[in-house]
Amino acid sequence: MELQKKLIEILKTTPSENSYLDYKQIPYKAEKQVDALKDIVAMLNSSEVIEQDKYIIFGIEDQTLRQIGLVFEMMDDAILQESMDKVEPRPKISSGTIQYQEMQFGYIYISGKNTDRPYVIKENYKKGSKNIQAGQSFIRKASKNYHMSRNDLDDIYKYGKIEVMIYNKCISVKPVSNMKKSKKEPNYTYGIVDVTLRNHTNLPISIAGGVVEIYDQGGQLRTRGGICGIGHTLNIVDYPYKLIANDEETMPVYFEFTSDDCIRLEVNKDGFSNLLITARVDLWTIDDKLYTTREELCTFRAWGEVLHKVRIKY
């Protein structure tokens, strides 16, 4: 049920391709299993979205994002599983179809629990006119796939990983004083969510941007706010948040939130949302790496002038 919910959410919003999402107009054919292997292994090895579920959706034009549905049948899942036997360590994935707006779409689901990187081809494999060699590996960066390089392997073996998670499963919206502003300047209202960031690497990282997305229980995106600040600053563009090597911090993340967002989240006059909501936080570094939390069920409360449209309504 959770997988179906997520797939419907993707089909409703059709976000751009990225490290954990790829679109294909037609499914892989049985003789194109080498292409499937390359695409799946690249996603499994992505350093930008470790421990996050990944998806390949069939029936969408990847250039225009136009939904056309399946023109050809999805290949049998047994064929895909046979191909995965050529990967070491053996990943857990699944495939299937889903109905949306009277069209059928296909998918390959790559669980975020596949974290034993690097994933490599363990034996020579030929299907149709294409072949792949034992020892080869691939990695996905943003929306493109590449051959695994020595530097990529160093990142995996030497530098460990970075974890991001929503800490207390609570979103608050209230006026915040910027410590770098003059006292004469007014306070502004922000959404706030506490996030834990764990840097299990030998290098510092600098977070320079991101977004917070809030969904309803049906998986529909209700609001999306750009991140303005983290920790002690409300200007993340000029003052990126820095976390030293092999360290962990939990800090508030401040994001854009307006009175219109209160309406979208069906907030009542007391500041509570009438919806069951989930949230996800995306953070990106100054060198354009993306780190994403899991989508978490959260409580919600708003205070102050941000409720003025809600109070007019009631």
C-alpha positions as CSV (number, residue, x, y, z in Angstrom):
1,M,0.0,0.0,0.0
2,E,2.8,2.4,0.8
3,L,4.5,1.7,-2.5
4,Q,1.2,2.3,-4.4
5,K,0.8,5.6,-2.5
6,K,4.3,6.8,-3.5
7,L,3.8,5.8,-7.1
8,I,0.5,7.7,-7.3
9,E,2.2,10.7,-5.7
10,I,4.9,10.6,-8.4
11,L,2.4,10.3,-11.2
12,K,0.3,13.2,-9.8
13,T,3.3,15.6,-9.6
14,T,5.7,14.2,-12.2
15,P,8.8,15.7,-10.6
16,S,11.9,16.1,-12.7
17,E,14.3,13.2,-13.0
18,N,16.9,13.0,-10.3
19,S,19.2,10.6,-8.4
20,Y,16.2,8.4,-7.2
21,L,13.8,8.8,-10.1
22,D,14.0,7.9,-13.7
23,Y,11.4,7.9,-16.5
24,K,11.2,5.6,-19.5
25,Q,8.8,5.8,-22.4
26,I,8.8,2.0,-23.0
27,P,9.7,-0.9,-20.7
28,Y,13.0,-2.8,-21.0
29,K,12.6,-5.7,-23.5
30,A,13.9,-9.1,-22.6
31,E,16.9,-8.6,-25.0
32,K,17.6,-5.2,-23.3
33,Q,18.5,-6.6,-19.9
34,V,22.0,-5.1,-20.1
35,D,20.4,-1.7,-20.2
36,A,18.3,-2.5,-17.2
37,L,21.3,-3.8,-15.3
38,K,23.3,-0.6,-15.9
39,D,20.4,1.7,-14.9
40,I,19.6,-0.2,-11.7
41,V,23.2,-0.6,-10.6
42,A,23.8,3.1,-11.2
43,M,20.8,4.0,-8.9
44,L,21.9,1.5,-6.3
45,N,25.4,3.1,-6.1
46,S,24.2,6.7,-6.0
47,S,26.0,8.6,-3.2
48,E,23.4,11.4,-3.3
49,V,20.4,9.4,-1.9
50,I,21.6,6.7,0.3
51,E,18.9,4.8,2.2
52,Q,16.1,6.3,0.0
53,D,13.7,4.3,-2.2
54,K,14.3,4.7,-5.9
55,Y,12.0,4.3,-8.9
56,I,12.1,3.8,-12.6
57,I,8.7,4.6,-14.1
58,F,7.6,3.4,-17.5
59,G,5.0,5.2,-19.7
60,I,6.4,8.7,-19.4
61,E,8.4,10.6,-21.9
62,D,11.6,11.5,-20.1
63,Q,12.2,14.8,-22.1
64,T,8.7,16.3,-21.9
65,L,7.4,14.4,-18.8
66,R,4.2,13.7,-20.8
67,Q,2.3,10.7,-19.5
68,I,1.4,8.3,-22.3
69,G,1.0,5.0,-20.3
70,L,2.4,1.6,-21.3
71,V,2.4,1.0,-25.1
72,F,4.1,-2.4,-24.6
73,E,3.7,-4.9,-21.8
74,M,6.1,-4.9,-18.9
75,M,8.5,-7.8,-19.0
76,D,8.0,-10.6,-16.5
77,D,9.4,-9.8,-13.1
78,A,11.1,-13.2,-13.2
79,I,13.3,-12.0,-16.1
80,L,14.3,-9.0,-14.1
81,Q,15.1,-11.1,-11.0
82,E,17.3,-13.3,-13.1
83,S,19.2,-10.3,-14.2
84,M,19.7,-9.2,-10.6
85,D,21.5,-12.5,-10.0
86,K,24.3,-11.0,-12.1
87,V,24.8,-8.2,-9.4
88,E,27.0,-8.5,-6.3
89,P,25.8,-8.1,-3.6
90,R,22.4,-9.3,-4.8
91,P,20.0,-6.4,-4.5
92,K,16.3,-6.6,-3.5
93,I,14.1,-5.0,-6.1
94,S,10.6,-5.5,-7.6
95,S,8.6,-4.5,-10.6
96,G,4.9,-4.3,-11.6
97,T,2.2,-2.1,-13.0
98,I,-0.2,0.5,-11.6
99,Q,-3.3,2.3,-12.9
100,Y,-3.6,6.1,-12.9
101,Q,-6.1,8.3,-14.8
102,E,-7.3,5.4,-17.0
103,M,-3.7,4.6,-18.1
104,Q,-1.4,1.8,-17.0
105,F,2.2,2.5,-16.0
106,G,5.0,0.2,-15.2
107,Y,7.7,0.5,-12.5
108,I,10.8,-0.9,-11.0
109,Y,11.1,-0.3,-7.3
110,I,14.6,-0.2,-5.7
111,S,14.3,-0.3,-1.9
112,G,16.3,2.1,0.2
113,K,17.4,-0.8,2.3
114,N,19.9,-1.7,-0.4
115,T,22.9,0.0,1.2
116,D,25.7,-2.5,0.8
117,R,27.6,-0.4,-1.8
118,P,29.3,-0.7,-4.2
119,Y,27.1,-2.9,-6.3
120,V,29.1,-4.5,-9.2
121,I,28.5,-6.9,-12.1
122,K,29.8,-10.2,-10.9
123,E,30.0,-12.1,-14.2
124,N,30.1,-11.5,-17.9
125,Y,26.6,-11.2,-19.3
126,K,25.3,-10.9,-22.8
127,K,21.7,-10.4,-23.9
128,G,20.8,-9.6,-27.5
129,S,23.5,-7.4,-29.1
130,K,24.8,-5.9,-25.9
131,N,27.1,-7.3,-23.2
132,I,28.5,-6.3,-19.9
133,Q,31.8,-7.4,-18.2
134,A,32.4,-8.8,-14.7
135,G,33.8,-6.1,-12.4
136,Q,32.0,-3.2,-14.2
137,S,30.0,-0.8,-12.1
138,F,28.0,2.4,-12.6
139,I,26.8,5.3,-10.5
140,R,23.9,7.8,-10.9
141,K,24.6,11.5,-10.3
142,A,21.6,13.8,-10.5
143,S,19.7,12.5,-13.5
144,K,22.6,10.9,-15.4
145,N,24.4,7.5,-15.2
146,Y,28.2,7.2,-15.3
147,H,30.8,4.4,-15.2
148,M,32.1,4.1,-11.7
149,S,35.4,5.9,-11.3
150,R,38.2,5.5,-8.8
151,N,37.1,8.7,-7.0
152,D,33.6,7.3,-6.8
153,L,34.9,4.1,-5.1
154,D,37.0,6.2,-2.8
155,D,33.9,8.1,-1.7
156,I,32.2,4.8,-0.9
157,Y,35.1,2.9,0.8
158,K,37.0,5.8,2.5
159,Y,34.5,8.5,3.3
160,G,31.5,6.5,4.6
161,K,28.1,8.1,4.3
162,I,25.9,11.0,5.4
163,E,22.6,10.4,7.1
164,V,19.7,12.9,7.4
165,M,16.5,12.4,9.4
166,I,13.6,14.3,10.8
167,Y,14.3,14.4,14.6
168,N,11.1,15.0,16.6
169,K,8.4,14.5,13.9
170,C,7.0,18.0,14.5
171,I,6.5,21.0,12.3
172,S,5.9,24.4,13.8
173,V,5.3,27.8,12.2
174,K,5.9,31.0,14.1
175,P,7.7,34.3,14.0
176,V,11.5,34.0,14.4
177,S,14.1,36.6,15.3
178,N,17.1,36.7,13.1
179,M,20.2,37.1,15.2
180,K,22.1,38.8,12.4
181,K,19.4,41.5,11.9
182,S,19.1,44.8,13.5
183,K,16.7,44.8,16.4
184,K,14.6,47.4,14.6
185,E,13.8,45.0,11.8
186,P,10.6,43.0,12.2
187,N,10.6,39.3,12.9
188,Y,9.5,37.0,10.0
189,T,7.4,33.8,10.1
190,Y,9.1,30.5,9.1
191,G,8.2,26.9,9.1
192,I,10.5,25.0,11.4
193,V,11.5,21.3,11.6
194,D,14.3,19.8,13.6
195,V,16.7,17.6,11.5
196,T,19.5,15.4,12.6
197,L,22.5,15.3,10.3
198,R,25.2,12.6,10.7
199,N,28.5,13.0,8.9
200,H,30.2,9.5,8.9
201,T,32.9,10.8,6.5
202,N,36.5,12.1,6.9
203,L,35.5,15.4,5.2
204,P,33.4,18.4,6.3
205,I,30.2,19.2,4.4
206,S,28.5,22.5,3.8
207,I,24.7,22.7,3.3
208,A,23.8,25.6,1.0
209,G,20.1,25.0,0.3
210,G,17.1,22.7,0.2
211,V,13.4,22.3,0.4
212,V,10.7,21.0,2.9
213,E,7.8,19.2,1.3
214,I,4.5,18.5,3.1
215,Y,2.0,15.8,1.9
216,D,-1.4,14.8,2.9
217,Q,-2.3,11.2,3.8
218,G,-3.3,10.5,0.2
219,G,0.2,11.3,-1.0
220,Q,-0.7,14.7,-2.6
221,L,1.9,17.4,-2.2
222,R,0.2,20.3,-0.3
223,T,3.1,22.7,0.1
224,R,6.8,23.1,-0.7
225,G,9.0,25.7,1.0
226,G,12.6,26.6,0.2
227,I,15.0,26.3,3.1
228,C,16.2,29.8,4.4
229,G,18.4,28.8,7.2
230,I,19.8,26.1,9.5
231,G,20.8,26.4,13.1
232,H,21.9,29.9,14.1
233,T,21.5,31.6,10.7
234,L,18.5,32.5,8.6
235,N,20.6,33.1,5.5
236,I,21.9,29.8,4.3
237,V,22.9,31.2,0.9
238,D,25.5,33.6,2.3
239,Y,26.2,31.5,5.4
240,P,26.1,27.8,4.5
241,Y,25.6,25.4,7.4
242,K,28.9,23.5,8.1
243,L,29.3,20.1,9.8
244,I,32.8,18.8,10.5
245,A,34.0,15.3,9.7
246,N,32.7,12.4,11.8
247,D,30.2,14.6,13.7
248,E,26.5,14.7,14.4
249,E,24.2,17.6,15.1
250,T,20.4,18.1,15.5
251,M,19.4,21.6,14.5
252,P,16.3,23.6,13.4
253,V,15.7,24.0,9.7
254,Y,13.8,27.1,8.8
255,F,11.8,27.1,5.6
256,E,9.4,29.5,3.7
257,F,5.8,29.3,4.9
258,T,2.9,31.7,4.2
259,S,-0.7,32.2,5.2
260,D,-1.7,30.6,1.8
261,D,0.1,27.4,3.0
262,C,-2.1,27.4,6.1
263,I,-5.1,27.2,3.7
264,R,-3.5,24.4,1.7
265,L,-2.9,22.4,4.8
266,E,-6.4,23.0,6.1
267,V,-5.2,24.6,9.3
268,N,-7.9,25.6,11.8
269,K,-8.1,28.8,13.8
270,D,-6.2,27.2,16.7
271,G,-3.2,26.5,14.4
272,F,-3.6,22.8,14.0
273,S,-3.9,21.0,10.6
274,N,-7.1,19.0,10.0
275,L,-5.0,16.7,7.8
276,L,-2.8,13.7,8.6
277,I,0.5,15.0,7.1
278,T,3.9,13.7,6.2
279,A,7.0,15.7,5.5
280,R,10.3,15.2,3.7
281,V,13.4,17.4,3.8
282,D,15.9,17.7,0.9
283,L,19.3,19.3,1.6
284,W,22.0,20.0,-1.0
285,T,25.6,20.9,-0.5
286,I,27.8,23.6,-2.0
287,D,29.1,20.9,-4.4
288,D,25.5,20.0,-5.5
289,K,25.1,16.7,-3.6
290,L,21.6,15.9,-2.5
291,Y,20.7,14.4,0.9
292,T,17.1,13.5,1.7
293,T,15.2,12.3,4.8
294,R,12.6,9.6,4.7
295,E,9.0,10.9,4.5
296,E,7.8,11.0,8.1
297,L,4.4,11.4,9.7
298,C,4.5,14.7,11.6
299,T,2.4,16.8,13.9
300,F,1.7,20.5,13.0
301,R,1.1,23.7,14.8
302,A,1.2,27.4,13.7
303,W,1.1,30.6,15.7
304,G,0.8,34.3,15.0
305,E,-0.1,36.4,12.0
306,V,0.3,33.5,9.6
307,L,-3.1,32.4,10.7
308,H,-4.9,35.6,9.6
309,K,-6.5,34.1,6.5
310,V,-7.6,31.1,8.5
311,R,-9.3,33.2,11.1
312,I,-11.1,35.2,8.4
313,K,-12.4,31.9,7.0
314,Y,-13.7,30.8,10.5
